[in-house]
């Protein structure tokens, strides 16, 4: 029997969990005082939306390696997995996902559980191996764990607020907390927060910067202006991503991704 995850995605309960964080800032950092479970219906609904956003809800899209990137993008959230002995500027999220699945009792293929990194060294190898037994086994695992992957994505949101509050000056914390709470209270708010933090990160890593400017959830909350929270979160995300593309190294050609990114963040206000 699989264990329920400790994620809170019911708005009122999430507020109760998160509002504690402000009072706990200090020398010991921030700690969440409690956790609650996420229902299967909530996890399935959010998981399907993340999957649709990343790869159109296709089975083939669960195992991707984008042109120009040095890592595989796997699962409904296109969780990053770097090849063995390789690291990059973006946070690696696929190994923690596998550890989470193991912790819930999911049976993982032995080659995957024992892997010290992505076994495919580059995109050419990865694409050439798409119909191998190992790749089919990986896609099957990912297709069968949609709800659990959504719970894993929710856990990242649960942990994001303390990290973001610790990363900013004390006088900025009230704004970040308030904007977070306002968005979470919107009908699409929790989906938007879960999706964006798994899409572009918390925004707290120094390595996730172009020309000194980040593009994560923290930067979107900072960028928000007055107005309906869902709509303003969507607009702020658009501005942050547009700025990222403008700051990106020319060789990465990130302009090609911007239309799709904009379509994605528009769903936060729909």
C-alpha positions as YAML, in Angstrom:
chain: A
units: angstrom
residues:
- id: 1
  name: UNK
  ca: [0.00, 0.00, 0.00]
- id: 2
  name: UNK
  ca: [1.47, 3.37, -1.02]
- id: 3
  name: UNK
  ca: [1.86, 6.06, 1.59]
- id: 4
  name: UNK
  ca: [0.23, 9.44, 1.18]
- id: 5
  name: UNK
  ca: [2.60, 12.33, 0.62]
- id: 6
  name: UNK
  ca: [2.94, 15.17, 3.10]
- id: 7
  name: UNK
  ca: [1.80, 17.95, 0.77]
- id: 8
  name: UNK
  ca: [-0.85, 20.58, 1.41]
- id: 9
  name: UNK
  ca: [-2.72, 21.75, -1.68]
- id: 10
  name: UNK
  ca: [-6.03, 22.76, -0.11]
- id: 11
  name: UNK
  ca: [-5.87, 26.57, -0.07]
- id: 12
  name: UNK
  ca: [-6.98, 27.23, 3.51]
- id: 13
  name: UNK
  ca: [-4.77, 24.50, 4.93]
- id: 14
  name: UNK
  ca: [-1.85, 25.67, 2.81]
- id: 15
  name: UNK
  ca: [-2.22, 29.19, 4.18]
- id: 16
  name: UNK
  ca: [-2.22, 27.83, 7.73]
- id: 17
  name: UNK
  ca: [0.96, 25.87, 6.99]
- id: 18
  name: UNK
  ca: [2.75, 28.73, 5.28]
- id: 19
  name: UNK
  ca: [1.84, 31.71, 7.44]
- id: 20
  name: UNK
  ca: [3.95, 30.20, 10.21]
- id: 21
  name: UNK
  ca: [7.03, 30.66, 8.08]
- id: 22
  name: UNK
  ca: [7.24, 34.42, 8.59]
- id: 23
  name: UNK
  ca: [7.41, 34.11, 12.38]
- id: 24
  name: UNK
  ca: [10.10, 31.48, 12.18]
- id: 25
  name: UNK
  ca: [12.64, 33.55, 10.26]
- id: 26
  name: UNK
  ca: [15.86, 34.04, 12.15]
- id: 27
  name: UNK
  ca: [19.09, 32.30, 12.95]
- id: 28
  name: UNK
  ca: [17.53, 28.87, 12.69]
- id: 29
  name: UNK
  ca: [15.88, 29.54, 9.32]
- id: 30
  name: UNK
  ca: [12.29, 28.55, 8.54]
- id: 31
  name: UNK
  ca: [10.51, 25.30, 9.35]
- id: 32
  name: UNK
  ca: [7.05, 24.14, 8.38]
- id: 33
  name: UNK
  ca: [5.11, 23.27, 11.53]
- id: 34
  name: UNK
  ca: [2.84, 20.63, 10.03]
- id: 35
  name: UNK
  ca: [1.96, 18.78, 6.85]
- id: 36
  name: UNK
  ca: [-1.18, 17.25, 5.42]
- id: 37
  name: UNK
  ca: [-1.88, 14.77, 2.66]
- id: 38
  name: UNK
  ca: [-2.85, 15.48, -0.93]
- id: 39
  name: UNK
  ca: [-5.85, 13.58, -2.23]
- id: 40
  name: UNK
  ca: [-5.62, 11.37, -5.28]
- id: 41
  name: UNK
  ca: [-8.06, 13.64, -7.14]
- id: 42
  name: UNK
  ca: [-5.96, 16.75, -6.48]
- id: 43
  name: UNK
  ca: [-2.74, 15.04, -7.45]
- id: 44
  name: UNK
  ca: [-4.22, 13.56, -10.62]
- id: 45
  name: UNK
  ca: [-5.70, 16.89, -11.74]
- id: 46
  name: UNK
  ca: [-2.51, 18.90, -11.21]
- id: 47
  name: UNK
  ca: [-0.33, 16.11, -12.59]
- id: 48
  name: UNK
  ca: [-2.29, 15.96, -15.83]
- id: 49
  name: UNK
  ca: [-1.95, 19.73, -16.27]
- id: 50
  name: UNK
  ca: [1.81, 19.66, -15.68]
- id: 51
  name: UNK
  ca: [2.13, 16.82, -18.16]
- id: 52
  name: UNK
  ca: [0.09, 18.71, -20.73]
- id: 53
  name: UNK
  ca: [2.20, 21.83, -20.23]
- id: 54
  name: UNK
  ca: [5.53, 20.07, -20.66]
- id: 55
  name: UNK
  ca: [4.85, 17.61, -23.44]
- id: 56
  name: UNK
  ca: [1.23, 17.77, -24.57]
- id: 57
  name: UNK
  ca: [0.29, 14.84, -22.34]
- id: 58
  name: UNK
  ca: [2.06, 12.32, -24.59]
- id: 59
  name: UNK
  ca: [3.82, 9.14, -23.44]
- id: 60
  name: UNK
  ca: [6.75, 9.91, -25.73]
- id: 61
  name: UNK
  ca: [7.08, 13.32, -24.09]
- id: 62
  name: UNK
  ca: [7.84, 11.72, -20.73]
- id: 63
  name: UNK
  ca: [11.39, 11.02, -21.95]
- id: 64
  name: UNK
  ca: [12.80, 14.07, -23.69]
- id: 65
  name: UNK
  ca: [16.17, 15.67, -24.35]
- id: 66
  name: UNK
  ca: [15.80, 19.13, -25.84]
- id: 67
  name: UNK
  ca: [18.10, 20.36, -28.58]
- id: 68
  name: UNK
  ca: [20.90, 22.51, -27.20]
- id: 69
  name: UNK
  ca: [20.64, 21.16, -23.66]
- id: 70
  name: UNK
  ca: [23.07, 18.97, -21.72]
- id: 71
  name: UNK
  ca: [20.53, 16.94, -19.77]
- id: 72
  name: UNK
  ca: [17.51, 14.69, -20.13]
- id: 73
  name: UNK
  ca: [14.07, 16.06, -19.21]
- id: 74
  name: UNK
  ca: [11.91, 13.32, -17.72]
- id: 75
  name: UNK
  ca: [8.41, 12.84, -16.37]
- id: 76
  name: UNK
  ca: [5.41, 15.14, -16.22]
- id: 77
  name: UNK
  ca: [7.52, 18.04, -14.97]
- id: 78
  name: UNK
  ca: [10.47, 17.36, -17.27]
- id: 79
  name: UNK
  ca: [12.65, 16.81, -14.24]
- id: 80
  name: UNK
  ca: [16.32, 17.36, -15.05]
- id: 81
  name: UNK
  ca: [18.83, 14.48, -15.09]
- id: 82
  name: UNK
  ca: [22.47, 15.15, -15.91]
- id: 83
  name: UNK
  ca: [24.76, 12.48, -17.41]
- id: 84
  name: UNK
  ca: [27.27, 10.73, -15.16]
- id: 85
  name: UNK
  ca: [30.01, 13.08, -13.89]
- id: 86
  name: UNK
  ca: [28.33, 16.13, -15.42]
- id: 87
  name: UNK
  ca: [26.67, 19.06, -13.68]
- id: 88
  name: UNK
  ca: [25.20, 22.28, -14.97]
- id: 89
  name: UNK
  ca: [23.71, 25.52, -13.69]
- id: 90
  name: UNK
  ca: [20.17, 24.19, -13.27]
- id: 91
  name: UNK
  ca: [18.97, 22.22, -10.27]
- id: 92
  name: UNK
  ca: [18.88, 18.46, -10.89]
- id: 93
  name: UNK
  ca: [15.43, 17.20, -9.94]
- id: 94
  name: UNK
  ca: [15.05, 13.70, -11.40]
- id: 95
  name: UNK
  ca: [17.21, 11.81, -8.84]
- id: 96
  name: UNK
  ca: [15.18, 13.29, -5.94]
- id: 97
  name: UNK
  ca: [12.01, 12.21, -7.76]
- id: 98
  name: UNK
  ca: [13.29, 8.62, -7.93]
- id: 99
  name: UNK
  ca: [14.16, 8.69, -4.23]
- id: 100
  name: UNK
  ca: [10.66, 9.96, -3.51]
- id: 101
  name: UNK
  ca: [9.04, 7.21, -5.57]
- id: 102
  name: UNK
  ca: [11.11, 4.60, -3.74]
- id: 103
  name: UNK
  ca: [10.03, 6.09, -0.40]
- id: 104
  name: UNK
  ca: [6.37, 5.63, -1.35]
- id: 105
  name: UNK
  ca: [6.85, 1.97, -2.18]
- id: 106
  name: UNK
  ca: [7.04, 2.17, -5.96]
- id: 107
  name: UNK
  ca: [9.12, -0.61, -7.50]
- id: 108
  name: UNK
  ca: [11.92, 0.97, -9.51]
- id: 109
  name: UNK
  ca: [13.93, -0.88, -12.20]
- id: 110
  name: UNK
  ca: [17.25, -1.94, -10.69]
- id: 111
  name: UNK
  ca: [19.32, -0.15, -13.35]
- id: 112
  name: UNK
  ca: [17.54, 3.11, -12.53]
- id: 113
  name: UNK
  ca: [17.75, 2.80, -8.77]
- id: 114
  name: UNK
  ca: [21.48, 2.07, -8.98]
- id: 115
  name: UNK
  ca: [22.32, 4.76, -11.56]
- id: 116
  name: UNK
  ca: [24.81, 7.42, -10.47]
- id: 117
  name: UNK
  ca: [23.70, 9.69, -13.31]
- id: 118
  name: UNK
  ca: [21.85, 9.64, -16.59]
- id: 119
  name: UNK
  ca: [23.22, 6.62, -18.49]
- id: 120
  name: UNK
  ca: [22.93, 8.42, -21.82]
- id: 121
  name: UNK
  ca: [25.88, 10.78, -22.31]
- id: 122
  name: UNK
  ca: [24.29, 13.11, -24.83]
- id: 123
  name: UNK
  ca: [21.17, 13.82, -26.83]
- id: 124
  name: UNK
  ca: [22.30, 11.72, -29.84]
- id: 125
  name: UNK
  ca: [22.63, 8.60, -27.68]
- id: 126
  name: UNK
  ca: [19.34, 9.35, -25.93]
- id: 127
  name: UNK
  ca: [17.35, 9.76, -29.15]
- id: 128
  name: UNK
  ca: [18.93, 6.67, -30.72]
- id: 129
  name: UNK
  ca: [17.88, 4.58, -27.71]
- id: 130
  name: UNK
  ca: [14.21, 5.62, -27.67]
- id: 131
  name: UNK
  ca: [12.86, 2.16, -28.47]
- id: 132
  name: UNK
  ca: [15.23, 0.18, -26.25]
- id: 133
  name: UNK
  ca: [13.81, -1.98, -23.43]
- id: 134
  name: UNK
  ca: [15.40, 0.33, -20.86]
- id: 135
  name: UNK
  ca: [13.77, 3.45, -22.30]
- id: 136
  name: UNK
  ca: [10.38, 1.74, -22.61]
- id: 137
  name: UNK
  ca: [10.68, 0.63, -18.99]
- id: 138
  name: UNK
  ca: [11.43, 4.21, -17.96]
- id: 139
  name: UNK
  ca: [8.42, 5.61, -19.85]
- id: 140
  name: UNK
  ca: [6.17, 2.95, -18.35]
- id: 141
  name: UNK
  ca: [7.27, 3.88, -14.83]
- id: 142
  name: UNK
  ca: [6.66, 7.58, -15.49]
- id: 143
  name: UNK
  ca: [3.25, 6.99, -17.09]
- id: 144
  name: UNK
  ca: [2.12, 4.92, -14.10]
- id: 145
  name: UNK
  ca: [3.13, 7.45, -11.44]
- id: 146
  name: UNK
  ca: [1.43, 10.68, -12.58]
- id: 147
  name: UNK
  ca: [-0.18, 11.40, -9.20]
- id: 148
  name: UNK
  ca: [3.00, 10.66, -7.28]
- id: 149
  name: UNK
  ca: [5.01, 12.94, -9.55]
- id: 150
  name: UNK
  ca: [2.45, 15.68, -8.85]
- id: 151
  name: UNK
  ca: [2.85, 15.12, -5.12]
- id: 152
  name: UNK
  ca: [6.61, 15.37, -5.56]
- id: 153
  name: UNK
  ca: [6.09, 18.64, -7.45]
- id: 154
  name: UNK
  ca: [3.86, 19.85, -4.62]
- id: 155
  name: UNK
  ca: [6.58, 19.10, -2.10]
- id: 156
  name: UNK
  ca: [8.87, 21.47, -3.95]
- id: 157
  name: UNK
  ca: [6.30, 24.23, -3.56]
- id: 158
  name: UNK
  ca: [5.91, 23.43, 0.14]
- id: 159
  name: UNK
  ca: [9.65, 23.91, 0.59]
- id: 160
  name: UNK
  ca: [9.93, 26.91, -1.72]
- id: 161
  name: UNK
  ca: [8.47, 29.64, 0.48]
- id: 162
  name: UNK
  ca: [10.99, 29.27, 3.34]
- id: 163
  name: UNK
  ca: [13.85, 29.23, 0.83]
- id: 164
  name: UNK
  ca: [12.56, 32.34, -0.89]
- id: 165
  name: UNK
  ca: [11.99, 34.25, 2.35]
- id: 166
  name: UNK
  ca: [15.49, 33.41, 3.53]
- id: 167
  name: UNK
  ca: [16.92, 34.60, 0.22]
- id: 168
  name: UNK
  ca: [15.55, 38.17, 0.39]
- id: 169
  name: UNK
  ca: [16.11, 41.14, 2.70]
- id: 170
  name: UNK
  ca: [13.87, 41.29, 5.76]
- id: 171
  name: UNK
  ca: [11.98, 44.31, 4.44]
- id: 172
  name: UNK
  ca: [10.98, 42.36, 1.30]
- id: 173
  name: UNK
  ca: [9.60, 39.30, 3.06]
- id: 174
  name: UNK
  ca: [6.16, 40.72, 3.75]
- id: 175
  name: UNK
  ca: [5.60, 41.41, 0.04]
- id: 176
  name: UNK
  ca: [6.74, 37.92, -1.01]
- id: 177
  name: UNK
  ca: [4.55, 36.27, 1.63]
- id: 178
  name: UNK
  ca: [1.53, 38.42, 0.75]
- id: 179
  name: UNK
  ca: [1.81, 37.80, -2.99]
- id: 180
  name: UNK
  ca: [2.28, 34.08, -2.44]
- id: 181
  name: UNK
  ca: [-0.84, 33.93, -0.28]
- id: 182
  name: UNK
  ca: [-2.91, 35.98, -2.74]
- id: 183
  name: UNK
  ca: [-2.00, 33.73, -5.65]
- id: 184
  name: UNK
  ca: [-2.62, 30.56, -3.64]
- id: 185
  name: UNK
  ca: [-6.12, 31.84, -2.85]
- id: 186
  name: UNK
  ca: [-7.09, 32.10, -6.53]
- id: 187
  name: UNK
  ca: [-9.07, 29.28, -8.22]
- id: 188
  name: UNK
  ca: [-6.05, 28.42, -10.40]
- id: 189
  name: UNK
  ca: [-3.50, 29.65, -7.88]
- id: 190
  name: UNK
  ca: [-2.15, 26.45, -6.44]
- id: 191
  name: UNK
  ca: [-1.82, 24.90, -9.88]
- id: 192
  name: UNK
  ca: [0.03, 28.06, -11.02]
- id: 193
  name: UNK
  ca: [2.44, 28.00, -8.07]
- id: 194
  name: UNK
  ca: [3.15, 24.27, -8.32]
- id: 195
  name: UNK
  ca: [3.60, 24.47, -12.08]
- id: 196
  name: UNK
  ca: [5.87, 27.51, -12.10]
- id: 197
  name: UNK
  ca: [8.20, 26.41, -9.31]
- id: 198
  name: UNK
  ca: [8.72, 23.08, -11.07]
- id: 199
  name: UNK
  ca: [8.94, 24.80, -14.45]
- id: 200
  name: UNK
  ca: [11.52, 27.46, -13.56]
- id: 201
  name: UNK
  ca: [12.59, 26.81, -9.97]
- id: 202
  name: UNK
  ca: [12.49, 28.83, -6.78]
- id: 203
  name: UNK
  ca: [14.78, 31.56, -8.08]
- id: 204
  name: UNK
  ca: [17.18, 31.30, -5.13]
- id: 205
  name: UNK
  ca: [20.20, 29.65, -6.76]
- id: 206
  name: UNK
  ca: [23.06, 31.92, -7.78]
- id: 207
  name: UNK
  ca: [23.78, 29.59, -10.71]
- id: 208
  name: UNK
  ca: [20.29, 30.14, -12.14]
- id: 209
  name: UNK
  ca: [20.97, 33.69, -13.31]
- id: 210
  name: UNK
  ca: [21.66, 35.46, -16.57]
- id: 211
  name: UNK
  ca: [23.45, 38.80, -16.15]
- id: 212
  name: UNK
  ca: [22.72, 38.59, -12.45]
- id: 213
  name: UNK
  ca: [18.93, 38.25, -12.86]
- id: 214
  name: UNK
  ca: [16.91, 35.14, -12.03]
- id: 215
  name: UNK
  ca: [13.67, 33.80, -13.47]
- id: 216
  name: UNK
  ca: [12.21, 31.62, -10.72]
- id: 217
  name: UNK
  ca: [9.13, 31.84, -8.54]
- id: 218
  name: UNK
  ca: [10.80, 34.39, -6.28]
- id: 219
  name: UNK
  ca: [11.38, 36.78, -9.17]
- id: 220
  name: UNK
  ca: [7.76, 36.43, -10.32]
- id: 221
  name: UNK
  ca: [6.43, 37.21, -6.84]
- id: 222
  name: UNK
  ca: [8.76, 40.22, -6.69]
- id: 223
  name: UNK
  ca: [7.59, 41.38, -10.11]
- id: 224
  name: UNK
  ca: [3.86, 41.26, -9.29]
- id: 225
  name: UNK
  ca: [1.95, 44.54, -9.29]
- id: 226
  name: UNK
  ca: [-1.47, 45.45, -7.92]
- id: 227
  name: UNK
  ca: [-4.54, 43.84, -9.46]
- id: 228
  name: UNK
  ca: [-6.26, 40.44, -9.52]
- id: 229
  name: UNK
  ca: [-3.65, 38.03, -8.16]
- id: 230
  name: UNK
  ca: [-4.04, 35.28, -10.76]
- id: 231
  name: UNK
  ca: [-3.90, 37.66, -13.68]
- id: 232
  name: UNK
  ca: [-0.99, 39.62, -12.24]
- id: 233
  name: UNK
  ca: [0.97, 36.44, -11.45]
- id: 234
  name: UNK
  ca: [0.51, 35.39, -15.09]
- id: 235
  name: UNK
  ca: [1.62, 38.79, -16.36]
- id: 236
  name: UNK
  ca: [4.58, 38.93, -13.99]
- id: 237
  name: UNK
  ca: [5.70, 35.47, -15.12]
- id: 238
  name: UNK
  ca: [5.55, 36.64, -18.73]
- id: 239
  name: UNK
  ca: [7.73, 39.67, -17.94]
- id: 240
  name: UNK
  ca: [10.25, 37.60, -15.99]
- id: 241
  name: UNK
  ca: [10.57, 35.00, -18.76]
- id: 242
  name: UNK
  ca: [10.85, 37.70, -21.43]
- id: 243
  name: UNK
  ca: [13.68, 39.25, -19.43]
- id: 244
  name: UNK
  ca: [15.37, 35.86, -19.11]
- id: 245
  name: UNK
  ca: [15.36, 35.40, -22.89]
- id: 246
  name: UNK
  ca: [16.75, 38.92, -23.40]
- id: 247
  name: UNK
  ca: [19.57, 38.18, -20.94]
- id: 248
  name: UNK
  ca: [20.34, 34.65, -22.16]
- id: 249
  name: UNK
  ca: [23.56, 33.84, -24.03]
- id: 250
  name: UNK
  ca: [22.94, 34.15, -27.76]
- id: 251
  name: UNK
  ca: [24.19, 30.61, -28.36]
- id: 252
  name: UNK
  ca: [21.29, 29.17, -26.32]
- id: 253
  name: UNK
  ca: [18.72, 30.64, -28.73]
- id: 254
  name: UNK
  ca: [16.08, 30.83, -25.99]
- id: 255
  name: UNK
  ca: [13.84, 33.00, -28.14]
- id: 256
  name: UNK
  ca: [12.54, 29.79, -29.74]
- id: 257
  name: UNK
  ca: [10.99, 28.76, -26.41]
- id: 258
  name: UNK
  ca: [9.36, 32.05, -25.45]
- id: 259
  name: UNK
  ca: [6.04, 31.62, -27.35]
- id: 260
  name: UNK
  ca: [5.42, 28.28, -25.64]
- id: 261
  name: UNK
  ca: [6.41, 29.67, -22.25]
- id: 262
  name: UNK
  ca: [3.99, 32.57, -22.70]
- id: 263
  name: UNK
  ca: [1.16, 30.23, -23.63]
- id: 264
  name: UNK
  ca: [1.91, 28.22, -20.52]
- id: 265
  name: UNK
  ca: [1.81, 31.10, -18.06]
- id: 266
  name: UNK
  ca: [-1.39, 32.43, -19.62]
- id: 267
  name: UNK
  ca: [-3.16, 29.34, -18.25]
- id: 268
  name: UNK
  ca: [-2.53, 30.64, -14.73]
- id: 269
  name: UNK
  ca: [-5.15, 33.36, -15.25]
- id: 270
  name: UNK
  ca: [-7.73, 31.30, -17.17]
...
